[in-house]
Amino acid sequence: MVDLVVKNKIKEVLPKEIRISSDLADALNKKIEIIIKEAAERAKANKRTTILPQDI
């Protein structure tokens, strides 16, 4: 699995009082990988080799 999420950046979007678990980045990586693969399939179904925002 490729690291698509930068662990240090996750905290930047959260309020300071919110903590994150050590396995959150791995869970986000898995979710993002699924989203990208589904977008690729949609692009292929539309006879494109480029994933566009609307494929997500």
C-alpha positions in Angstrom: 0.0 0.0 0.0 1.2 3.5 -0.9 1.1 6.2 1.8 -1.2 8.8 0.3 -1.9 10.5 3.6 0.7 12.6 5.3 0.2 11.8 9.0 1.4 15.2 10.2 -1.0 17.0 7.9 -4.1 15.3 9.4 -3.8 17.3 12.6 -3.7 20.6 10.6 -7.3 20.3 9.6 -8.6 19.4 13.1 -9.3 21.5 16.1 -6.5 21.4 18.6 -8.6 19.6 21.2 -9.2 16.6 18.8 -6.7 13.8 18.9 -6.2 11.1 16.3 -5.5 7.4 16.8 -2.3 5.9 15.5 -4.1 3.8 12.9 -6.2 6.6 11.4 -3.7 7.4 8.6 -3.8 3.7 7.5 -7.6 3.7 7.4 -7.6 6.9 5.4 -5.0 5.5 3.0 -7.3 2.4 2.4 -10.3 4.6 1.9 -8.5 6.9 -0.6 -7.1 3.9 -2.5 -10.7 2.6 -2.9 -11.9 6.0 -4.1 -9.1 6.3 -6.7 -9.7 2.8 -8.0 -13.4 3.4 -8.3 -12.7 6.7 -10.1 -10.4 4.9 -12.5 -13.1 2.4 -13.4 -15.6 5.2 -14.0 -13.1 6.9 -16.3 -12.5 3.7 -18.2 -16.3 3.1 -18.5 -16.5 6.6 -20.1 -13.6 5.7 -22.5 -11.1 8.0 -20.9 -7.6 7.4 -19.6 -7.7 10.5 -17.3 -9.5 10.6 -14.0 -11.6 13.8 -13.7 -13.1 15.3 -10.5 -16.5 14.1 -11.5 -15.3 10.5 -11.4 -15.0 10.7 -7.7 
